[in-house]
Amino acid sequence: MAQIDIDKPLWDLKTFAGRFMHFLWVTDARTCFTPEEELHKAKELVLKVRQDKLLPPNVSIEEIHHAKKLYESAFHPDSGELQNIFGRMSFQMPGGMAITGAMLQFYRTNTAVIFWQWVNQSFNALVNYTNRNANSSLTTTQLGVSYVTATSSALVAAVGYKGYLMRTASPFFQRYVPFVAVAVANCINIPLMRQNELIYGIDLQDENGNNVGKSRVAAAKGISQVIFSRIAMCAPGMLILPIIMEKLETYKSFKRLSFLHAPFQVMVVGCFLTAMVPTACALFPQTASLSTSTMRLLEPEFYKEMEKKGTVPEKVYFNKGL
């Protein structure tokens, strides 16, 4: 039997191109339709190959790669638990296209803005919780406060910005109300959902994967990268589509077919997200690094804890989340 390293990536994750191909593969929306029984079988196969380091008899390398794809798309990388289907990155395209398309279509009344921002922030809260660093759990109270705060901030940003634009700008700029609200809410929602990492620190490993300590600075770095990636993920669709719609609505034939505007925007957003979900996930390495000299300067207490355990490596590594 041939030896195999199931944890070895199929692409070079040190490069953007390699990360893009990896996330294009692992965020394939078709995996959302895989039955749970098949997902658990894929997990069993991955764990068996990981333990034995051997290709099982009567199993092809293609079957191993398919099981690896299902495992990485549906199970949390830290805990190994099956993720909620609506919170998986592979659901970002179908879920995001429906919600974002609706936000871009129904922006003219405060009622519609409030409703779709609430739907979007509920979806975002689920995604953020599902893809958190699993070693930093939140209490039910913390989860509730995070959800209410992020949702409220999105609503205040959306309604406030819409009111400001109604007084000072042309109706076209009101199309950007959803993007502003989403960007503001991401800056609040993600840190709140991962607040324990900022309070207590995130687990750090050396280059051999051994736990060597914790760091709040590493948590802040990882969370800031995730915020940037999430905003970049939705930006092209939410910034370019309003221009397309404004132009198309100058044609009487398109304007008459108003019942097609919402599904048209949903489909166009879907096209953007198909490319932007893997692109945004690939902007930064999944396993981020931090210089311990930075820790010594900014959080000496955590650095001293590492010194007590032995030799401090020059760099430490951590899972930044998605």
C-alpha positions as CSV (number, residue, x, y, z in Angstrom):
1,M,0.0,0.0,0.0
2,A,1.3,3.5,-1.0
3,Q,2.0,6.0,1.7
4,I,-0.1,9.2,1.7
5,D,-0.2,12.4,3.8
6,I,-3.9,13.3,4.0
7,D,-3.1,16.7,5.6
8,K,-0.8,17.8,2.8
9,P,-2.6,20.5,0.7
10,L,-3.2,19.8,-3.0
11,W,-1.9,23.3,-3.8
12,D,0.9,25.5,-2.4
13,L,-0.9,27.6,0.3
14,K,2.0,29.9,0.6
15,T,1.0,31.6,-2.7
16,F,-2.2,33.5,-3.4
17,A,-2.9,31.3,-6.5
18,G,-2.5,28.1,-4.5
19,R,-4.9,29.4,-1.8
20,F,-7.4,30.5,-4.4
21,M,-7.5,27.1,-6.0
22,H,-7.8,25.5,-2.6
23,F,-10.7,27.6,-1.5
24,L,-12.4,27.4,-5.0
25,W,-12.3,23.6,-4.4
26,V,-13.3,23.5,-0.7
27,T,-16.1,26.2,-1.0
28,D,-17.8,24.4,-3.8
29,A,-21.5,25.0,-3.2
30,R,-22.4,21.6,-4.5
31,T,-21.0,20.0,-1.3
32,C,-24.0,21.6,0.6
33,F,-26.2,19.0,-1.0
34,T,-24.1,16.1,0.3
35,P,-26.1,13.9,2.7
36,E,-24.9,13.9,6.3
37,E,-24.2,10.2,6.3
38,E,-21.8,10.6,3.3
39,L,-20.1,13.5,5.1
40,H,-19.5,11.3,8.2
41,K,-18.1,8.5,6.0
42,A,-15.7,11.0,4.4
43,K,-14.6,12.0,7.9
44,E,-14.0,8.4,8.9
45,L,-11.9,7.8,5.8
46,V,-9.9,11.0,6.3
47,L,-9.2,10.1,10.0
48,K,-8.2,6.5,9.1
49,V,-5.8,7.7,6.4
50,R,-4.4,10.4,8.8
51,Q,-3.7,7.7,11.4
52,D,-2.4,5.0,9.1
53,K,-0.5,7.2,6.6
54,L,-1.4,4.6,4.0
55,L,-3.8,4.4,1.1
56,P,-6.5,1.8,2.1
57,P,-7.0,-1.1,-0.2
58,N,-9.7,-0.7,-3.0
59,V,-9.7,3.1,-2.5
60,S,-8.4,5.3,-5.3
61,I,-6.5,8.5,-4.7
62,E,-9.4,10.4,-6.4
63,E,-11.8,9.0,-3.7
64,I,-9.3,10.1,-1.0
65,H,-9.3,13.6,-2.5
66,H,-13.1,13.7,-2.7
67,A,-13.4,12.7,1.0
68,K,-10.8,15.3,1.9
69,K,-12.9,17.9,0.1
70,L,-16.1,17.0,1.9
71,Y,-14.3,16.9,5.2
72,E,-12.7,20.3,4.9
73,S,-15.8,21.9,3.5
74,A,-18.2,20.6,6.3
75,F,-16.1,20.0,9.4
76,H,-14.5,22.6,11.7
77,P,-10.7,22.5,11.3
78,D,-10.1,22.9,15.1
79,S,-12.8,20.8,16.7
80,G,-13.6,18.4,13.9
81,E,-17.4,18.9,14.5
82,L,-19.9,19.0,11.7
83,Q,-20.7,22.6,10.9
84,N,-24.2,24.0,10.5
85,I,-24.9,23.9,6.8
86,F,-25.9,27.6,6.7
87,G,-22.7,28.7,8.4
88,R,-20.3,26.8,6.1
89,M,-18.1,28.8,3.7
90,S,-19.5,26.6,0.9
91,F,-23.0,28.1,1.6
92,Q,-21.7,31.7,1.2
93,M,-22.5,31.7,-2.5
94,P,-26.1,30.5,-2.4
95,G,-26.9,32.2,0.9
96,G,-25.1,35.4,0.1
97,M,-26.5,35.8,-3.4
98,A,-30.1,35.5,-2.2
99,I,-29.7,38.0,0.7
100,T,-27.4,40.5,-1.0
101,G,-29.6,40.5,-4.1
102,A,-32.6,41.2,-1.9
103,M,-30.8,44.0,0.0
104,L,-29.8,45.7,-3.3
105,Q,-33.3,45.4,-4.7
106,F,-35.4,46.4,-1.7
107,Y,-33.6,49.6,-0.4
108,R,-36.2,52.3,-1.0
109,T,-38.2,52.0,2.2
110,N,-37.0,51.9,5.8
111,T,-39.1,48.8,6.5
112,A,-37.4,46.9,3.7
113,V,-33.9,48.1,4.7
114,I,-34.5,47.1,8.3
115,F,-35.9,43.7,7.5
116,W,-33.1,42.7,5.0
117,Q,-30.4,44.0,7.2
118,W,-31.8,41.9,10.1
119,V,-31.8,38.8,7.8
120,N,-28.3,39.5,6.7
121,Q,-26.9,40.1,10.1
122,S,-28.5,36.9,11.4
123,F,-26.9,35.0,8.6
124,N,-23.5,36.8,9.2
125,A,-23.7,36.0,13.0
126,L,-24.2,32.3,12.2
127,V,-21.3,32.3,9.7
128,N,-19.0,34.1,12.2
129,Y,-19.9,31.7,15.0
130,T,-19.5,28.6,12.8
131,N,-16.1,29.7,11.6
132,R,-14.7,31.0,14.8
133,N,-11.6,29.6,16.4
134,A,-13.2,26.7,18.3
135,N,-10.8,26.9,21.2
136,S,-12.5,30.2,22.3
137,S,-16.1,29.4,23.2
138,L,-18.7,32.1,24.0
139,T,-21.4,31.9,26.7
140,T,-25.1,32.2,25.7
141,T,-25.1,35.8,27.1
142,Q,-22.1,36.8,25.1
143,L,-23.6,35.3,21.9
144,G,-26.9,37.2,22.6
145,V,-25.1,40.5,23.2
146,S,-22.9,40.1,20.1
147,Y,-25.9,39.4,17.9
148,V,-28.1,42.2,19.2
149,T,-25.2,44.7,19.1
150,A,-24.1,43.8,15.5
151,T,-27.7,43.8,14.2
152,S,-28.5,47.1,15.9
153,S,-25.4,48.7,14.5
154,A,-26.2,47.6,11.0
155,L,-29.8,49.0,11.3
156,V,-28.6,52.3,12.7
157,A,-25.9,52.6,9.9
158,A,-28.4,51.6,7.2
159,V,-31.3,53.9,8.3
160,G,-29.0,56.7,9.3
161,Y,-27.0,56.7,6.1
162,K,-30.2,56.4,4.0
163,G,-31.7,59.4,5.8
164,Y,-28.6,61.4,5.2
165,L,-28.5,60.6,1.5
166,M,-32.2,61.4,1.1
167,R,-31.4,65.0,2.2
168,T,-28.0,65.5,0.5
169,A,-27.6,63.2,-2.5
170,S,-29.3,61.8,-5.6
171,P,-31.4,58.6,-5.3
172,F,-28.6,56.6,-7.0
173,F,-26.4,56.8,-3.9
174,Q,-29.1,55.3,-1.8
175,R,-28.3,52.0,-3.6
176,Y,-25.0,51.9,-1.6
177,V,-26.9,51.9,1.8
178,P,-26.7,48.1,2.0
179,F,-22.9,48.0,1.5
180,V,-22.2,50.7,4.1
181,A,-24.4,48.8,6.6
182,V,-22.7,45.5,5.9
183,A,-19.2,47.0,6.2
184,V,-20.0,48.7,9.5
185,A,-21.7,45.5,10.9
186,N,-18.8,43.3,9.9
187,C,-16.4,45.6,11.8
188,I,-18.6,45.0,14.9
189,N,-20.0,41.6,14.5
190,I,-16.8,39.6,13.9
191,P,-14.8,41.0,16.9
192,L,-17.9,40.6,19.2
193,M,-18.4,37.0,18.0
194,R,-14.7,36.3,18.7
195,Q,-14.3,38.5,21.8
196,N,-12.9,35.7,24.0
197,E,-9.9,35.5,21.7
198,L,-9.3,39.2,22.2
199,I,-9.8,38.9,26.0
200,Y,-7.9,35.7,26.8
201,G,-5.8,35.2,23.7
202,I,-5.7,32.7,20.8
203,D,-3.8,29.4,20.9
204,L,-0.3,29.6,19.4
205,Q,1.8,26.7,17.9
206,D,5.4,26.4,16.9
207,E,6.4,25.2,13.4
208,N,6.0,21.6,14.6
209,G,2.4,22.2,15.7
210,N,3.1,22.1,19.4
211,N,1.0,24.5,21.6
212,V,3.4,27.1,23.1
213,G,1.1,29.8,24.5
214,K,-1.6,32.4,23.8
215,S,-1.7,35.8,22.3
216,R,-4.2,38.7,22.2
217,V,-2.1,40.4,19.5
218,A,-2.4,37.3,17.3
219,A,-6.2,37.3,17.8
220,A,-6.4,40.9,16.8
221,K,-4.3,40.2,13.7
222,G,-6.4,37.3,12.7
223,I,-9.8,39.0,13.3
224,S,-8.7,42.1,11.3
225,Q,-7.7,40.0,8.4
226,V,-11.1,38.2,8.5
227,I,-13.0,41.5,8.6
228,F,-11.1,42.8,5.6
229,S,-11.7,39.5,3.7
230,R,-15.4,39.5,4.5
231,I,-15.9,43.1,3.2
232,A,-13.8,42.3,0.1
233,M,-16.0,39.3,-0.5
234,C,-19.2,41.3,-0.9
235,A,-17.7,44.6,-2.2
236,P,-17.6,43.9,-6.0
237,G,-21.2,42.8,-6.2
238,M,-22.5,45.5,-3.9
239,L,-20.5,48.3,-5.5
240,I,-20.7,47.4,-9.2
241,L,-24.3,46.0,-9.4
242,P,-25.9,49.4,-8.5
243,I,-24.1,51.0,-11.5
244,I,-25.4,48.2,-13.8
245,M,-28.9,48.5,-12.5
246,E,-28.9,52.3,-12.8
247,K,-27.9,52.0,-16.4
248,L,-30.3,49.2,-17.3
249,E,-33.2,51.1,-15.7
250,T,-32.8,53.8,-18.3
251,Y,-34.1,51.3,-20.9
252,K,-37.9,51.3,-20.9
253,S,-38.1,47.6,-21.8
254,F,-36.0,46.6,-18.7
255,K,-37.9,49.0,-16.5
256,R,-41.2,47.5,-17.5
257,L,-40.0,44.0,-16.4
258,S,-39.8,45.1,-12.8
259,F,-40.7,41.6,-11.5
260,L,-37.4,40.4,-13.0
261,H,-35.2,43.0,-11.2
262,A,-34.8,41.0,-8.0
263,P,-34.0,37.6,-9.6
264,F,-31.6,39.4,-12.0
265,Q,-29.7,41.0,-9.1
266,V,-29.6,37.7,-7.2
267,M,-28.1,35.9,-10.2
268,V,-25.5,38.6,-10.9
269,V,-24.5,38.7,-7.2
270,G,-24.2,34.9,-7.4
271,C,-21.7,35.3,-10.3
272,F,-19.7,37.8,-8.3
273,L,-19.7,35.6,-5.2
274,T,-18.6,32.5,-7.1
275,A,-15.3,34.3,-7.8
276,M,-15.1,36.4,-4.7
277,V,-15.7,33.8,-2.0
278,P,-12.4,31.9,-2.8
279,T,-10.7,35.1,-3.7
280,A,-11.5,36.7,-0.3
281,C,-10.7,33.6,1.6
282,A,-7.3,33.4,-0.2
283,L,-6.2,37.0,0.5
284,F,-4.3,35.9,3.7
285,P,-2.8,32.5,4.7
286,Q,-5.2,30.4,6.8
287,T,-2.4,29.6,9.2
288,A,-1.2,33.1,10.2
289,S,2.1,33.9,11.8
290,L,3.3,36.4,14.4
291,S,6.8,37.4,15.5
292,T,7.5,36.7,19.1
293,S,9.5,39.9,19.3
294,T,6.1,41.7,18.7
295,M,4.6,39.8,21.6
296,R,7.6,40.7,23.9
297,L,6.9,44.4,23.1
298,L,3.1,44.5,23.2
299,E,2.1,41.7,25.6
300,P,5.1,40.8,27.8
301,E,2.9,38.8,30.2
302,F,2.1,36.2,27.5
303,Y,5.7,36.2,26.3
304,K,6.9,35.4,29.9
305,E,4.5,32.5,30.0
306,M,6.0,31.1,26.8
307,E,9.5,31.5,28.3
308,K,8.5,29.4,31.3
309,K,7.6,26.6,29.0
310,G,11.0,26.5,27.3
311,T,12.8,28.1,24.3
312,V,10.7,30.8,22.6
313,P,10.6,30.3,18.8
314,E,11.1,33.3,16.5
315,K,7.7,32.9,15.0
316,V,4.5,31.4,16.3
317,Y,1.5,30.3,14.2
318,F,-2.3,30.3,14.7
319,N,-5.6,29.6,12.8
320,K,-7.0,33.0,11.9
321,G,-10.5,31.7,11.2
322,L,-12.6,32.4,8.1
